[in-house]
Amino acid sequence: MKTKILSSLQKVITTVKSTKKTGLEVGLVTGGFDVLHMGHLNLFRLAKKHSDILVVGLDHDKTLRATKGENRPINNYKRRSQFLSDLSTVDYIFKINKVFKHGDDKSTAYFESLYKKINPTYVFTHTATDSLSKRRKQLAKQTGITFIPDRSKTVTHSTTIIKKLELEF
């Protein structure tokens, strides 16, 4: 069985390039996916519906800490990548090694560079839960990638789930 977890950005680039040469379409989703929930699963389903191959970029643990707070992530990169590798909708996973806080200039520059390097057919995100969705749309357009937003009404946040769990215990 092939491994879904790619060890480097270069392997992602090579995999996407060879996949697209065969005429298949590649989707890209990036994020933390710390506490997996229905919103994540619905996003992956939407992405897979439009893509032959779905690649998921997982944020570095330090990026989640900088963006979400000191108690995050709940699940480290290794666990998050293992969870995602069990999903039939996800074909490949890679670690975003760059550390930044979402929304700062470093993150914008990084995603622009990432989109250019990977050059997927599509980029997906949920417009209500991703504070960077407008910027992702602009970056996709600038790099010639089709942006497909998830506008589903079912909105779930990992942070909300974590807060509810903290109240329970």
TIVO-2410 file (N, C-alpha, C; in nm, 3 decimals):
# residues 169
REC num residu      c1      c2      c3 atome chaine
REC   1      M   0.084  -0.119   0.000     N      A
REC   1      M   0.000   0.000   0.000    CA      A
REC   1      M   0.088   0.125   0.000     C      A
REC   2      K   0.055   0.220  -0.088     N      A
REC   2      K   0.135   0.341  -0.097    CA      A
REC   2      K   0.111   0.429   0.025     C      A
REC   3      T   0.214   0.502   0.064     N      A
REC   3      T   0.197   0.596   0.173    CA      A
REC   3      T   0.134   0.724   0.120     C      A
REC   4      K   0.043   0.778   0.194     N      A
REC   4      K  -0.021   0.903   0.157    CA      A
REC   4      K   0.057   1.023   0.207     C      A
REC   5      I   0.142   1.001   0.306     N      A
REC   5      I   0.215   1.111   0.369    CA      A
REC   5      I   0.346   1.133   0.294     C      A
REC   6      L   0.353   1.248   0.226     N      A
REC   6      L   0.472   1.281   0.147    CA      A
REC   6      L   0.572   1.352   0.237     C      A
REC   7      S   0.698   1.317   0.221     N      A
REC   7      S   0.801   1.363   0.315    CA      A
REC   7      S   0.858   1.501   0.286     C      A
REC   8      S   0.828   1.558   0.170     N      A
REC   8      S   0.884   1.689   0.139    CA      A
REC   8      S   0.796   1.763   0.038     C      A
REC   9      L   0.812   1.893   0.035     N      A
REC   9      L   0.740   1.974  -0.063    CA      A
REC   9      L   0.780   1.934  -0.204     C      A
REC  10      Q   0.907   1.900  -0.223     N      A
REC  10      Q   0.952   1.858  -0.356    CA      A
REC  10      Q   0.878   1.733  -0.403     C      A
REC  11      K   0.851   1.640  -0.312     N      A
REC  11      K   0.774   1.520  -0.350    CA      A
REC  11      K   0.632   1.557  -0.388     C      A
REC  12      V   0.576   1.655  -0.320     N      A
REC  12      V   0.441   1.703  -0.354    CA      A
REC  12      V   0.442   1.762  -0.495     C      A
REC  13      I   0.538   1.848  -0.522     N      A
REC  13      I   0.549   1.913  -0.652    CA      A
REC  13      I   0.564   1.809  -0.762     C      A
REC  14      T   0.653   1.713  -0.743     N      A
REC  14      T   0.676   1.606  -0.841    CA      A
REC  14      T   0.550   1.523  -0.862     C      A
REC  15      T   0.483   1.487  -0.754     N      A
REC  15      T   0.361   1.405  -0.761    CA      A
REC  15      T   0.251   1.480  -0.837     C      A
REC  16      V   0.231   1.606  -0.805     N      A
REC  16      V   0.126   1.684  -0.871    CA      A
REC  16      V   0.158   1.702  -1.019     C      A
REC  17      K   0.283   1.731  -1.048     N      A
REC  17      K   0.324   1.750  -1.188    CA      A
REC  17      K   0.299   1.624  -1.271     C      A
REC  18      S   0.340   1.509  -1.219     N      A
REC  18      S   0.322   1.385  -1.294    CA      A
REC  18      S   0.174   1.347  -1.304     C      A
REC  19      T   0.097   1.378  -1.200     N      A
REC  19      T  -0.047   1.351  -1.202    CA      A
REC  19      T  -0.116   1.435  -1.309     C      A
REC  20      K  -0.082   1.562  -1.313     N      A
REC  20      K  -0.146   1.651  -1.410    CA      A
REC  20      K  -0.107   1.615  -1.554     C      A
REC  21      K   0.015   1.562  -1.573     N      A
REC  21      K   0.059   1.519  -1.707    CA      A
REC  21      K  -0.030   1.408  -1.763     C      A
REC  22      T  -0.090   1.330  -1.674     N      A
REC  22      T  -0.177   1.221  -1.717    CA      A
REC  22      T  -0.320   1.269  -1.743     C      A
REC  23      G  -0.344   1.398  -1.724     N      A
REC  23      G  -0.477   1.454  -1.748    CA      A
REC  23      G  -0.567   1.459  -1.627     C      A
REC  24      L  -0.516   1.417  -1.513     N      A
REC  24      L  -0.597   1.420  -1.391    CA      A
REC  24      L  -0.592   1.559  -1.328     C      A
REC  25      E  -0.699   1.594  -1.257     N      A
REC  25      E  -0.707   1.724  -1.191    CA      A
REC  25      E  -0.675   1.709  -1.043     C      A
REC  26      V  -0.599   1.806  -0.991     N      A
REC  26      V  -0.549   1.800  -0.854    CA      A
REC  26      V  -0.608   1.914  -0.772     C      A
REC  27      G  -0.662   1.878  -0.655     N      A
REC  27      G  -0.713   1.977  -0.562    CA      A
REC  27      G  -0.618   1.993  -0.445     C      A
REC  28      L  -0.616   2.115  -0.389     N      A
REC  28      L  -0.531   2.144  -0.274    CA      A
REC  28      L  -0.616   2.207  -0.164     C      A
REC  29      V  -0.603   2.153  -0.044     N      A
REC  29      V  -0.665   2.208   0.076    CA      A
REC  29      V  -0.553   2.221   0.178     C      A
REC  30      T  -0.547   2.334   0.249     N      A
REC  30      T  -0.447   2.350   0.354    CA      A
REC  30      T  -0.516   2.393   0.483     C      A
REC  31      G  -0.454   2.358   0.595     N      A
REC  31      G  -0.509   2.399   0.724    CA      A
REC  31      G  -0.451   2.319   0.838     C      A
REC  32      G  -0.507   2.340   0.955     N      A
REC  32      G  -0.460   2.272   1.075    CA      A
REC  32      G  -0.525   2.137   1.095     C      A
REC  33      F  -0.655   2.129   1.076     N      A
REC  33      F  -0.732   2.005   1.092    CA      A
REC  33      F  -0.695   1.934   1.222     C      A
REC  34      D  -0.697   2.014   1.329     N      A
REC  34      D  -0.651   1.969   1.460    CA      A
REC  34      D  -0.749   1.872   1.523     C      A
REC  35      V  -0.873   1.911   1.537     N      A
REC  35      V  -0.976   1.823   1.589    CA      A
REC  35      V  -1.071   1.801   1.471     C      A
REC  36      L  -1.059   1.686   1.410     N      A
REC  36      L  -1.135   1.656   1.289    CA      A
REC  36      L  -1.285   1.655   1.317     C      A
REC  37      H  -1.362   1.723   1.231     N      A
REC  37      H  -1.506   1.731   1.250    CA      A
REC  37      H  -1.577   1.731   1.115     C      A
REC  38      M  -1.710   1.735   1.118     N      A
REC  38      M  -1.790   1.725   0.996    CA      A
REC  38      M  -1.760   1.837   0.896     C      A
REC  39      G  -1.730   1.955   0.944     N      A
REC  39      G  -1.694   2.064   0.853    CA      A
REC  39      G  -1.572   2.028   0.769     C      A
REC  40      H  -1.472   1.968   0.833     N      A
REC  40      H  -1.353   1.923   0.760    CA      A
REC  40      H  -1.389   1.815   0.659     C      A
REC  41      L  -1.466   1.717   0.707     N      A
REC  41      L  -1.503   1.606   0.618    CA      A
REC  41      L  -1.583   1.656   0.498     C      A
REC  42      N  -1.674   1.750   0.520     N      A
REC  42      N  -1.751   1.805   0.410    CA      A
REC  42      N  -1.663   1.880   0.311     C      A
REC  43      L  -1.563   1.952   0.361     N      A
REC  43      L  -1.469   2.022   0.273    CA      A
REC  43      L  -1.391   1.922   0.188     C      A
REC  44      F  -1.344   1.814   0.250     N      A
REC  44      F  -1.270   1.712   0.175    CA      A
REC  44      F  -1.360   1.644   0.071     C      A
REC  45      R  -1.485   1.621   0.107     N      A
REC  45      R  -1.580   1.561   0.011    CA      A
REC  45      R  -1.602   1.653  -0.109     C      A
REC  46      L  -1.622   1.782  -0.083     N      A
REC  46      L  -1.639   1.879  -0.191    CA      A
REC  46      L  -1.516   1.880  -0.281     C      A
REC  47      A  -1.400   1.885  -0.220     N      A
REC  47      A  -1.275   1.889  -0.296    CA      A
REC  47      A  -1.257   1.763  -0.380     C      A
REC  48      K  -1.287   1.649  -0.323     N      A
REC  48      K  -1.271   1.523  -0.395    CA      A
REC  48      K  -1.372   1.510  -0.508     C      A
REC  49      K  -1.489   1.569  -0.490     N      A
REC  49      K  -1.592   1.567  -0.595    CA      A
REC  49      K  -1.542   1.638  -0.722     C      A
REC  50      H  -1.459   1.739  -0.705     N      A
REC  50      H  -1.408   1.817  -0.818    CA      A
REC  50      H  -1.270   1.772  -0.864     C      A
REC  51      S  -1.200   1.695  -0.784     N      A
REC  51      S  -1.060   1.660  -0.811    CA      A
REC  51      S  -1.043   1.509  -0.822     C      A
REC  52      D  -0.953   1.469  -0.909     N      A
REC  52      D  -0.915   1.328  -0.916    CA      A
REC  52      D  -0.824   1.292  -0.800     C      A
REC  53      I  -0.736   1.385  -0.766     N      A
REC  53      I  -0.639   1.367  -0.659    CA      A
REC  53      I  -0.652   1.485  -0.563     C      A
REC  54      L  -0.663   1.456  -0.433     N      A
REC  54      L  -0.671   1.562  -0.332    CA      A
REC  54      L  -0.545   1.560  -0.246     C      A
REC  55      V  -0.479   1.675  -0.241     N      A
REC  55      V  -0.358   1.693  -0.162    CA      A
REC  55      V  -0.393   1.786  -0.046     C      A
REC  56      V  -0.354   1.747   0.075     N      A
REC  56      V  -0.380   1.828   0.193    CA      A
REC  56      V  -0.249   1.870   0.256     C      A
REC  57      G  -0.232   2.001   0.270     N      A
REC  57      G  -0.116   2.057   0.339    CA      A
REC  57      G  -0.153   2.083   0.484     C      A
REC  58      L  -0.078   2.024   0.576     N      A
REC  58      L  -0.107   2.037   0.719    CA      A
REC  58      L  -0.013   2.138   0.783     C      A
REC  59      D  -0.072   2.233   0.855     N      A
REC  59      D   0.007   2.334   0.925    CA      A
REC  59      D   0.102   2.272   1.026     C      A
REC  60      H   0.215   2.336   1.042     N      A
REC  60      H   0.315   2.302   1.143    CA      A
REC  60      H   0.252   2.323   1.281     C      A
REC  61      D   0.290   2.241   1.378     N      A
REC  61      D   0.240   2.256   1.515    CA      A
REC  61      D   0.264   2.398   1.567     C      A
REC  62      K   0.381   2.454   1.538     N      A
REC  62      K   0.414   2.590   1.586    CA      A
REC  62      K   0.326   2.696   1.521     C      A
REC  63      T   0.283   2.672   1.398     N      A
REC  63      T   0.190   2.766   1.333    CA      A
REC  63      T   0.056   2.763   1.404     C      A
REC  64      L   0.008   2.644   1.438     N      A
REC  64      L  -0.119   2.636   1.511    CA      A
REC  64      L  -0.108   2.702   1.647     C      A
REC  65      R   0.006   2.685   1.713     N      A
REC  65      R   0.027   2.749   1.843    CA      A
REC  65      R   0.025   2.901   1.829     C      A
REC  66      A   0.095   2.952   1.727     N      A
REC  66      A   0.101   3.097   1.705    CA      A
REC  66      A  -0.035   3.154   1.667     C      A
REC  67      T  -0.112   3.078   1.592     N      A
REC  67      T  -0.240   3.126   1.542    CA      A
REC  67      T  -0.354   3.104   1.641     C      A
REC  68      K  -0.356   2.988   1.705     N      A
REC  68      K  -0.471   2.949   1.788    CA      A
REC  68      K  -0.446   2.961   1.938     C      A
REC  69      G  -0.319   2.967   1.980     N      A
REC  69      G  -0.291   2.980   2.123    CA      A
REC  69      G  -0.200   2.869   2.174     C      A
REC  70      E  -0.148   2.891   2.293     N      A
REC  70      E  -0.048   2.801   2.353    CA      A
REC  70      E  -0.095   2.658   2.373     C      A
REC  71      N  -0.224   2.636   2.390     N      A
REC  71      N  -0.275   2.501   2.414    CA      A
REC  71      N  -0.303   2.423   2.287     C      A
REC  72      R  -0.264   2.475   2.176     N      A
REC  72      R  -0.289   2.410   2.048    CA      A
REC  72      R  -0.158   2.370   1.985     C      A
REC  73      P  -0.151   2.270   1.905     N      A
REC  73      P  -0.261   2.184   1.867    CA      A
REC  73      P  -0.293   2.081   1.976     C      A
REC  74      I  -0.414   2.029   1.971     N      A
REC  74      I  -0.453   1.918   2.058    CA      A
REC  74      I  -0.383   1.792   2.006     C      A
REC  75      N  -0.387   1.773   1.874     N      A
REC  75      N  -0.321   1.660   1.810    CA      A
REC  75      N  -0.200   1.712   1.732     C      A
REC  76      N  -0.085   1.653   1.757     N      A
REC  76      N   0.035   1.698   1.687    CA      A
REC  76      N   0.031   1.658   1.539     C      A
REC  77      Y   0.128   1.706   1.464     N      A
REC  77      Y   0.130   1.681   1.320    CA      A
REC  77      Y   0.122   1.532   1.288     C      A
REC  78      K   0.198   1.452   1.359     N      A
REC  78      K   0.200   1.309   1.329    CA      A
REC  78      K   0.061   1.247   1.342     C      A
REC  79      R  -0.009   1.278   1.450     N      A
REC  79      R  -0.144   1.225   1.469    CA      A
REC  79      R  -0.242   1.280   1.366     C      A
REC  80      R  -0.233   1.410   1.339     N      A
REC  80      R  -0.324   1.471   1.241    CA      A
REC  80      R  -0.303   1.409   1.103     C      A
REC  81      S  -0.178   1.386   1.065     N      A
REC  81      S  -0.152   1.326   0.934    CA      A
REC  81      S  -0.199   1.181   0.930     C      A
REC  82      Q  -0.188   1.110   1.041     N      A
REC  82      Q  -0.237   0.972   1.046    CA      A
REC  82      Q  -0.390   0.967   1.033     C      A
REC  83      F  -0.459   1.058   1.101     N      A
REC  83      F  -0.605   1.064   1.089    CA      A
REC  83      F  -0.645   1.086   0.944     C      A
REC  84      L  -0.582   1.186   0.881     N      A
REC  84      L  -0.618   1.220   0.743    CA      A
REC  84      L  -0.582   1.109   0.645     C      A
REC  85      S  -0.476   1.035   0.674     N      A
REC  85      S  -0.436   0.929   0.582    CA      A
REC  85      S  -0.538   0.814   0.580     C      A
REC  86      D  -0.623   0.807   0.680     N      A
REC  86      D  -0.728   0.705   0.682    CA      A
REC  86      D  -0.853   0.744   0.604     C      A
REC  87      L  -0.860   0.869   0.559     N      A
REC  87      L  -0.977   0.915   0.485    CA      A
REC  87      L  -0.965   0.879   0.337     C      A
REC  88      S  -1.070   0.823   0.281     N      A
REC  88      S  -1.068   0.786   0.139    CA      A
REC  88      S  -1.068   0.908   0.048     C      A
REC  89      T  -1.111   1.022   0.097     N      A
REC  89      T  -1.115   1.143   0.015    CA      A
REC  89      T  -0.978   1.208   0.000     C      A
REC  90      V  -0.886   1.175   0.088     N      A
REC  90      V  -0.753   1.237   0.087    CA      A
REC  90      V  -0.652   1.142   0.023     C      A
REC  91      D  -0.583   1.192  -0.081     N      A
REC  91      D  -0.485   1.108  -0.150    CA      A
REC  91      D  -0.343   1.129  -0.100     C      A
REC  92      Y  -0.308   1.254  -0.070     N      A
REC  92      Y  -0.173   1.285  -0.023    CA      A
REC  92      Y  -0.177   1.392   0.084     C      A
REC  93      I  -0.081   1.384   0.176     N      A
REC  93      I  -0.069   1.479   0.286    CA      A
REC  93      I   0.076   1.523   0.292     C      A
REC  94      F   0.096   1.651   0.319     N      A
REC  94      F   0.233   1.699   0.341    CA      A
REC  94      F   0.233   1.802   0.452     C      A
REC  95      K   0.348   1.815   0.515     N      A
REC  95      K   0.364   1.909   0.626    CA      A
REC  95      K   0.406   2.044   0.570     C      A
REC  96      I   0.338   2.147   0.614     N      A
REC  96      I   0.379   2.284   0.581    CA      A
REC  96      I   0.486   2.319   0.684     C      A
REC  97      N   0.611   2.315   0.642     N      A
REC  97      N   0.723   2.335   0.734    CA      A
REC  97      N   0.744   2.480   0.774     C      A
REC  98      K   0.694   2.571   0.695     N      A
REC  98      K   0.709   2.713   0.726    CA      A
REC  98      K   0.622   2.745   0.848     C      A
REC  99      V   0.678   2.821   0.941     N      A
REC  99      V   0.606   2.860   1.062    CA      A
REC  99      V   0.567   3.007   1.050     C      A
REC 100      F   0.440   3.037   1.072     N      A
REC 100      F   0.389   3.174   1.065    CA      A
REC 100      F   0.259   3.180   1.142     C      A
REC 101      K   0.208   3.299   1.157     N      A
REC 101      K   0.075   3.318   1.217    CA      A
REC 101      K  -0.019   3.348   1.100     C      A
REC 102      H  -0.128   3.273   1.092     N      A
REC 102      H  -0.221   3.295   0.981    CA      A
REC 102      H  -0.266   3.440   0.977     C      A
REC 103      G  -0.263   3.495   0.857     N      A
REC 103      G  -0.307   3.632   0.837    CA      A
REC 103      G  -0.195   3.733   0.831     C      A
REC 104      D  -0.074   3.694   0.875     N      A
REC 104      D   0.036   3.790   0.866    CA      A
REC 104      D   0.097   3.789   0.725     C      A
REC 105      D   0.186   3.883   0.699     N      A
REC 105      D   0.246   3.895   0.565    CA      A
REC 105      D   0.324   3.769   0.525     C      A
REC 106      K   0.386   3.703   0.623     N      A
REC 106      K   0.461   3.580   0.594    CA      A
REC 106      K   0.369   3.471   0.540     C      A
REC 107      S   0.249   3.460   0.599     N      A
REC 107      S   0.158   3.355   0.554    CA      A
REC 107      S   0.109   3.383   0.412     C      A
REC 108      T   0.079   3.509   0.381     N      A
REC 108      T   0.034   3.544   0.247    CA      A
REC 108      T   0.143   3.513   0.145     C      A
REC 109      A   0.265   3.554   0.174     N      A
REC 109      A   0.376   3.527   0.082    CA      A
REC 109      A   0.400   3.378   0.067     C      A
REC 110      Y   0.387   3.304   0.178     N      A
REC 110      Y   0.408   3.160   0.172    CA      A
REC 110      Y   0.304   3.093   0.082     C      A
REC 111      F   0.177   3.125   0.101     N      A
REC 111      F   0.073   3.060   0.022    CA      A
REC 111      F   0.083   3.097  -0.126     C      A
REC 112      E   0.121   3.219  -0.155     N      A
REC 112      E   0.142   3.256  -0.295    CA      A
REC 112      E   0.252   3.169  -0.357     C      A
REC 113      S   0.362   3.154  -0.284     N      A
REC 113      S   0.472   3.070  -0.330    CA      A
REC 113      S   0.429   2.923  -0.341     C      A
REC 114      L   0.355   2.876  -0.242     N      A
REC 114      L   0.308   2.737  -0.241    CA      A
REC 114      L   0.219   2.708  -0.361     C      A
REC 115      Y   0.126   2.797  -0.389     N      A
REC 115      Y   0.036   2.777  -0.503    CA      A
REC 115      Y   0.114   2.772  -0.633     C      A
REC 116      K   0.212   2.859  -0.646     N      A
REC 116      K   0.293   2.861  -0.769    CA      A
REC 116      K   0.375   2.733  -0.782     C      A
REC 117      K   0.433   2.687  -0.674     N      A
REC 117      K   0.518   2.567  -0.679    CA      A
REC 117      K   0.437   2.441  -0.704     C      A
REC 118      I   0.328   2.424  -0.630     N      A
REC 118      I   0.249   2.301  -0.644    CA      A
REC 118      I   0.165   2.305  -0.771     C      A
REC 119      N   0.109   2.422  -0.801     N      A
REC 119      N   0.028   2.442  -0.921    CA      A
REC 119      N  -0.086   2.340  -0.934     C      A
REC 120      P  -0.172   2.333  -0.830     N      A
REC 120      P  -0.287   2.242  -0.841    CA      A
REC 120      P  -0.387   2.296  -0.942     C      A
REC 121      T  -0.483   2.215  -0.978     N      A
REC 121      T  -0.592   2.261  -1.065    CA      A
REC 121      T  -0.687   2.349  -0.986     C      A
REC 122      Y  -0.711   2.309  -0.859     N      A
REC 122      Y  -0.809   2.377  -0.774    CA      A
REC 122      Y  -0.752   2.401  -0.634     C      A
REC 123      V  -0.802   2.508  -0.571     N      A
REC 123      V  -0.779   2.534  -0.429    CA      A
REC 123      V  -0.916   2.544  -0.364     C      A
REC 124      F  -0.931   2.480  -0.249     N      A
REC 124      F  -1.058   2.475  -0.178    CA      A
REC 124      F  -1.043   2.530  -0.037     C      A
REC 125      T  -1.147   2.597   0.011     N      A
REC 125      T  -1.155   2.636   0.152    CA      A
REC 125      T  -1.299   2.668   0.185     C      A
REC 126      H  -1.329   2.672   0.314     N      A
REC 126      H  -1.463   2.709   0.359    CA      A
REC 126      H  -1.465   2.858   0.384     C      A
REC 127      T  -1.556   2.928   0.320     N      A
REC 127      T  -1.557   3.074   0.327    CA      A
REC 127      T  -1.596   3.127   0.465     C      A
REC 128      A  -1.675   3.053   0.540     N      A
REC 128      A  -1.718   3.102   0.672    CA      A
REC 128      A  -1.618   3.072   0.783     C      A
REC 129      T  -1.541   2.966   0.769     N      A
REC 129      T  -1.451   2.927   0.878    CA      A
REC 129      T  -1.305   2.965   0.852     C      A
REC 130      D  -1.270   2.998   0.730     N      A
REC 130      D  -1.131   3.033   0.697    CA      A
REC 130      D  -1.120   3.184   0.684     C      A
REC 131      S  -1.056   3.247   0.781     N      A
REC 131      S  -1.041   3.393   0.779    CA      A
REC 131      S  -0.958   3.440   0.659     C      A
REC 132      L  -0.886   3.350   0.597     N      A
REC 132      L  -0.803   3.384   0.482    CA      A
REC 132      L  -0.870   3.353   0.348     C      A
REC 133      S  -0.997   3.317   0.350     N      A
REC 133      S  -1.061   3.270   0.225    CA      A
REC 133      S  -1.057   3.375   0.114     C      A
REC 134      K  -1.078   3.501   0.146     N      A
REC 134      K  -1.074   3.606   0.042    CA      A
REC 134      K  -0.933   3.618  -0.016     C      A
REC 135      R  -0.835   3.610   0.072     N      A
REC 135      R  -0.695   3.619   0.026    CA      A
REC 135      R  -0.658   3.495  -0.057     C      A
REC 136      R  -0.704   3.379  -0.015     N      A
REC 136      R  -0.677   3.256  -0.091    CA      A
REC 136      R  -0.738   3.266  -0.231     C      A
REC 137      K  -0.857   3.322  -0.238     N      A
REC 137      K  -0.923   3.340  -0.367    CA      A
REC 137      K  -0.840   3.431  -0.458     C      A
REC 138      Q  -0.790   3.541  -0.402     N      A
REC 138      Q  -0.705   3.633  -0.479    CA      A
REC 138      Q  -0.576   3.565  -0.525     C      A
REC 139      L  -0.513   3.491  -0.434     N      A
REC 139      L  -0.387   3.424  -0.466    CA      A
REC 139      L  -0.409   3.318  -0.575     C      A
REC 140      A  -0.519   3.245  -0.564     N      A
REC 140      A  -0.549   3.143  -0.666    CA      A
REC 140      A  -0.565   3.211  -0.803     C      A
REC 141      K  -0.641   3.319  -0.804     N      A
REC 141      K  -0.663   3.390  -0.931    CA      A
REC 141      K  -0.531   3.441  -0.989     C      A
REC 142      Q  -0.446   3.498  -0.905     N      A
REC 142      Q  -0.316   3.551  -0.949    CA      A
REC 142      Q  -0.227   3.442  -1.007     C      A
REC 143      T  -0.243   3.321  -0.958     N      A
REC 143      T  -0.155   3.211  -1.002    CA      A
REC 143      T  -0.222   3.120  -1.104     C      A
REC 144      G  -0.342   3.157  -1.150     N      A
REC 144      G  -0.410   3.080  -1.255    CA      A
REC 144      G  -0.473   2.951  -1.208     C      A
REC 145      I  -0.506   2.945  -1.080     N      A
REC 145      I  -0.567   2.825  -1.021    CA      A
REC 145      I  -0.714   2.856  -0.995     C      A
REC 146      T  -0.800   2.759  -1.018     N      A
REC 146      T  -0.943   2.777  -0.992    CA      A
REC 146      T  -0.970   2.764  -0.842     C      A
REC 147      F  -1.036   2.865  -0.788     N      A
REC 147      F  -1.074   2.866  -0.647    CA      A
REC 147      F  -1.217   2.817  -0.635     C      A
REC 148      I  -1.238   2.715  -0.551     N      A
REC 148      I  -1.374   2.665  -0.528    CA      A
REC 148      I  -1.404   2.677  -0.379     C      A
REC 149      P  -1.496   2.767  -0.345     N      A
REC 149      P  -1.530   2.785  -0.203    CA      A
REC 149      P  -1.632   2.684  -0.155     C      A
REC 150      D  -1.619   2.645  -0.030     N      A
REC 150      D  -1.722   2.565   0.037    CA      A
REC 150      D  -1.810   2.666   0.110     C      A
REC 151      R  -1.932   2.678   0.066     N      A
REC 151      R  -2.026   2.773   0.126    CA      A
REC 151      R  -2.135   2.701   0.204     C      A
REC 152      S  -2.108   2.577   0.243     N      A
REC 152      S  -2.210   2.500   0.313    CA      A
REC 152      S  -2.251   2.569   0.442     C      A
REC 153      K  -2.374   2.548   0.479     N      A
REC 153      K  -2.431   2.614   0.598    CA      A
REC 153      K  -2.385   2.548   0.728     C      A
REC 154      T  -2.343   2.423   0.720     N      A
REC 154      T  -2.295   2.354   0.839    CA      A
REC 154      T  -2.157   2.407   0.874     C      A
REC 155      V  -2.152   2.486   0.979     N      A
REC 155      V  -2.026   2.548   1.018    CA      A
REC 155      V  -1.985   2.495   1.154     C      A
REC 156      T  -1.869   2.436   1.158     N      A
REC 156      T  -1.813   2.381   1.281    CA      A
REC 156      T  -1.671   2.433   1.294     C      A
REC 157      H  -1.629   2.460   1.416     N      A
REC 157      H  -1.493   2.505   1.443    CA      A
REC 157      H  -1.430   2.411   1.545     C      A
REC 158      S  -1.304   2.376   1.523     N      A
REC 158      S  -1.233   2.295   1.622    CA      A
REC 158      S  -1.230   2.366   1.757     C      A
REC 159      T  -1.209   2.498   1.754     N      A
REC 159      T  -1.200   2.576   1.877    CA      A
REC 159      T  -1.329   2.565   1.958     C      A
REC 160      T  -1.444   2.570   1.892     N      A
REC 160      T  -1.574   2.557   1.960    CA      A
REC 160      T  -1.587   2.420   2.025     C      A
REC 161      I  -1.546   2.316   1.953     N      A
REC 161      I  -1.551   2.180   2.007    CA      A
REC 161      I  -1.462   2.169   2.130     C      A
REC 162      I  -1.342   2.223   2.121     N      A
REC 162      I  -1.248   2.217   2.233    CA      A
REC 162      I  -1.304   2.290   2.356     C      A
REC 163      K  -1.363   2.407   2.334     N      A
REC 163      K  -1.421   2.482   2.447    CA      A
REC 163      K  -1.535   2.405   2.512     C      A
REC 164      K  -1.619   2.340   2.431     N      A
REC 164      K  -1.728   2.260   2.487    CA      A
REC 164      K  -1.673   2.144   2.570     C      A
REC 165      L  -1.567   2.082   2.521     N      A
REC 165      L  -1.506   1.972   2.594    CA      A
REC 165      L  -1.446   2.020   2.725     C      A
REC 166      E  -1.385   2.137   2.724     N      A
REC 166      E  -1.327   2.191   2.846    CA      A
REC 166      E  -1.435   2.217   2.951     C      A
REC 167      L  -1.553   2.261   2.908     N      A
REC 167      L  -1.664   2.284   3.000    CA      A
REC 167      L  -1.716   2.154   3.060     C      A
REC 168      E  -1.711   2.048   2.977     N      A
REC 168      E  -1.760   1.917   3.022    CA      A
REC 168      E  -1.671   1.858   3.131     C      A
REC 169      F  -1.543   1.883   3.122     N      A
REC 169      F  -1.449   1.824   3.215    CA      A
REC 169      F  -1.400   1.928   3.309     C      A
***
